[in-house]
Amino acid sequence: MTPLSPSVNYMMSPGGNGDVKYARYGNTPTADALHRRLAALEGADSALVLSSGMGATTCTLLALLRAGDHVVASAWLYGDTRRFLEIELPTMGIDVTFIDPTETRAWRRAMRLNTRVLFLESPVNPSMRVVDLRPARMLAQEQGVALVVDSTFATPINYRPLEHRADVVLHSATKYLNGHHDVLAGVVCGAESVIEEVRAKMAIWGQAPDPFAVWLLERGLKTLDVRVQRQNASALQIAQWASGVSSIRAVHYPGLPSHPDHEIARAMFDGYGGMLAIELTGGDEAAARVVSRLALFTHAPSLGGVESLVSEPRYTSHRQLDSEARAAMGIPSGFLRLSVGLEGVDDLIADLTQALES
């Protein structure tokens, strides 16, 4: 892994000013208790909550990288993560190379002497592709660089990347970890030395979470397992039903044997998740029509909560890309992302049926 700064003592390191409790340092008693719980869920030495998923992503990368460093990243990323890597990091003197993560040798071909981080997201938002961690993991260990995995869609119930020898795990806790669509937060889990470096960046860049959001996130974790297990089962049932609907051109869900990454998901995951995507034969016009007619699914850009949501990535996470670029990332015309909540699965299927047939 990349060497860390020797001066991480920003009002919280042991033996220094660690007794100072201050919300902007993210070390209040409620936050400390939550950090321990999150670390236990991921099997990490330490964990830290920040003010958003992007806050967790940016502060982690800023902690691991310095001017002159290089990142190898999967090209399949959440839109704003991609923008940070592609636009912001180069202004700080940090180069980024994007690769197709399905090409086993692509990680190695992109490596440079100054590479410090390998970055990927799995399952991928919103295409639901699953990235095989093994090529990146083996290369990271061999070269002594950090492997960072955004595991928001999976949750620690379904997948724990540290058990597969990743170095750092990220979550947008706004999503499944909270689970009630009422919190903005992010989480980073890993070695204590990395987390303390991220904490220093968090304090300087103003990314500490609101204390009430910390309390709400701790509340949400109490039901994480039962929520995710229910969402796993419902999403699989909806995906199986959608596979037989003529107006749906394709169904993207790693729990289906037809999914290109099904075997990878089956080997790595304990569950296939509550997210799926569908492609409508009528293209974007049909997608807009279906969204307008749904009653139980709410049209909203978030995910992972108790209410089922539908979104169009062309207007949300990947709005900055043109149609050709989106199609190249597996988001063609007529693409809808579904976040399955806790409603009765038969009711959700009935809602989709009436919207498609109207």
N, C-alpha and C positions, 0 to 999 in steps of 0.2 A: 504493500500500500504506500501511497505518497507520504513523505515525511510531514509531520504536523508542526505547527509553530510551537516553540518552547515557552511561549509567554501567555498561555491561556490561563489567566487568573483574574478574569474580569468580574470581580466581586463575588465569585462563587466557588473557586477552586479550594479543595481541602487544605487546611493549614493556613489559608490566607484570610479572606474576608467571607468565608462560606457561611457564617452565621447571619449575614445580612439577608433578610427576607424582603424582597421587593418585587412587585408584580412584573415590572418591565424586565427583570432578570429571569423571570419564569421559574422561580424557585420558592413559591409560597407553599405552605403545608399541603394544600389541596393538590397543587400541581405535582409536588414531590410524590404523593401517594399515587396519583394517576400515572406518573412516569414509571413507577415500579410495576404497576399492573400491566402497562403496555409492553414493557420489557419482558415480563413473564409470558405474555401472549405470543410474542415473536421469538422467544428463546434468546434474547439479546442481553448483553451486559448492562445496557443503559438505554433510555429512551427520552425523548424530548417532544413536548407539544409546542407548536408555533401557531401563528394567527391564521394560516391557510395552507392548503396543499402546495400552492406555488411558493409560499414563504418557506416551507420545509425543503422544497426542491432547490430553490435559489440559494438559501443559506447553507445547505449541505454542499452544493457544488462550489460555492465561494470559500467554504472551509477547506475543501480538498484540493483546490486549484490555486495556482499563482500565475502571474504574467509569464508567458513563455511556455506554458504547459499545453498539452493536447488532450482532447477527449475523443473517444470513438463511441458513437451513439447509434442505436437503432433508429432507422428512418421512420419507424411506426411509433409515433408519440402523440400524446395529447397536444392540441394545437399551441397553447401558450408555452408549454415546456419546449416544444420545437422552436418557437420564436425566441425564447431566452437563450437557447443554445446557438441558434443560427445568427441572431442579431446582436444580443447583448454581450455575450462572452467575448466575441472578437474585438469589441471596443475596449476590453480590458487586457488585450494581448494574449487571449487564449483561443487556440484554434480548435475547430470541431470537424470531424469527418463523420458523415452519415452513411450507414451501410444497410443492406438488406439482411436482416437477422436470420433469414432462412438459408442463406448461403453459409455453410459451415466454416469455410475458410475466409470469409469476408472480414471477420474480426482480426485475424492474424495479418491479412494483407494491409489493413488500415493502420496497423501499429507503427509508431515511430519511437525513437529513442526518448522523446519527451512526453510520451503518453502517460497519463497519470490516472485516468478514470475510464472505465467502460460503463455505459449507461443504457438501460433498457426498461421497458414497461411490459408487463405481462399479467393477465390478458390485456390486449391492446384496446384502447379507447379510440373509436367505437367499433372497429372491425371485428373484434373478438378473436383475433389471431393469438395463438399461444407461442411464446418464444422459448425454444429449448435453451435452458441455462447452461448446459454442459460445455459447449465450445467456449463461451465467454468465461465461464468459471475456471476451466483448465488454463486458459491463456492468462487470466488475471493472477492465478496462483504462480504460474511459471515466471511471469514478468514482474511480479511484486507490485501490481497496480490495484486500485480499488474497484470492485464490482458493485454498482449501485442499481437497485431494482425498485421501480415503482410498482407496488403490489396492491394498489387501491381497489381494483375490481375483484381481486381474489379474497381479500381479508385474511387475517391469520387463522380463521377457521378452516379455510379451504387450502391454504398454501403458505408456507413459512420459508421464504428464500434463504434465510440464514442456515436452515438445516441442509440446504443444498450448496452451502459454502459461499453465498454472497457475503459481502462485507457490510453493506448498508441497505436498509429497507425504508422506503418512503410510503406514506399514505396521505391522501386527502381525507382527513377525518371528518370533513363536512359530509362525507358519503356514508358508507356502511358503519364505520366505527361509532358515529353518533346515531345515525339511523332514523332521525325524526325531522329532518329538514329544518332545523332551527339553530344550527351552529355553523360557524366558519372556523375551521382549524386544520392543522396539518401535523403529521407525526414523522419523526425520524428515529430509527432504531439501529444500534450497532455497538461497537466497542466504546468504552468509557472515554478514551482519548479523543475519538472522533466526535462524540456527543458534546464534550466540553468545548471543542473548537466550534461546533455549530452553535452552541449556546452563546459564545462570544459574538459571533456574527449576528445572531438573533437580537441581542441587546443593542448592538451598534446600529443595525438596520431597522430597528423598531418593529420587529416581527413577533414580539411576545403576544400570547393570546390574552383576551379579556378573562379575568378570573371567573366570571359567571359562565363563560363558554367552557372553561375547564371543568366546572362543576357539572354542566349539562353533558359534556362528553363522558365524564365518569359515570353518570347516570345511564347513558346510552350503552356503555360497555356491558352493563349488567344483563342486557337481553341480547347481546350480539350473537351468541351461539344459537339460540332458538330462532331468532329472526333469519339468520343466514341459512339455517337448515331448511326452514319453510320456503325461503326464496329459491334455494337450490331446486327443491322438488317442484315448485310451481313453474319455474322457468323451463325446466326440462320437459314438463308436460305441455307447456305452450309451444315449445320448439317442435316437439313431436307432432302436435296438431297442425302447426303452420306448414310443416313439410308436405302435407297433403292438400293444401289449398291452391287452387289453380291460379289465382290472381297474385300469388306470392312466388316470385321468380327464384329466390334463394333465401335460406335461413342460415344465419351465422350463430352457432352455439357449440362450444367445444364438447358438450356432452353427447352430441349426435355422432354416430359412427361415420357419417358422410363428411364431417368437418375435417379439413386438411391437417389439423393438428390434434386430432382426437387421441391418438396414441401417446403423444407427448403429454397432453393434459391428464390422461388416465394414469400415467406413470408418476406425475408430480403432484397432482391435486387430490385432496380429500373430498372435494365437491366441485361442481362445474360452475357455480355462481348464479346470481340472479339477474344477470345482464344477457340480452340477446339482441340481434339485429335482423331485420328482414328487408328484402328488396322487392318492390312492387313492380309488376309487369308494365304498369302504366306510367312509370317514371315519376318525375317530381310533381307533375300535376296530380297524379293519383295519390302520392304521399300527402300532399296538402289537403286533398279531399278527405282522406281517411282521418288525418289529424283533427280536422274540423268537426268530424262526426263522432269521435270517441267520447264516451261519457264517464267511464270509470278511470281510464288513463288520463292523467292531467298533462297538458302540453307545457313542459317546463324543462330547463336545461340541466337540472341537477340529477342525482341518482342515489340509489342505495338506501332509501328511506322506507317507511312503512306504507306509504302511498305509491301506487304504480304511476310511472311517468313515461311519456313519449317525447322524443326530441328529434329534430332534423339537424344533423351535424353541419349541413351547408349554411345554416343560420347561426350556429353556436360555436362548438369547439373548433371547427375547421372552416369558418367563414372567411378567413383571410386567403384561402386557396381558391383557384379557379376550378371549374368542373373537371378538367383534364387531370390536374394535380390531385384532386380528391379521388378520382377514379383509380389513379396509379397507386393510391394508398388503400384501396379496397373499399372506397366509399362512392359507389356509382350513383347515377340518377335513380330516384325512387327509394333511397335508403332511409330507413327509420330505425332509431335505437330505442329499445324498450328496457325500462328498469322495472322489474317485477316486485311488487310490494307484498303486503300480507292479506290482501283481499282474497276471497274465495276464488280458486283457480277457474272453476266453471263459470263464474261471473265474468272474469277477465276474458276468457275465450269467447263468451257470448258477446261481450262488448266489441272485441275485435271482429267477430263475425258480422255483426250488424253494420259496423263501419265499412267493412269491405264490400258488403252486399248492397248497401243503400244506393 
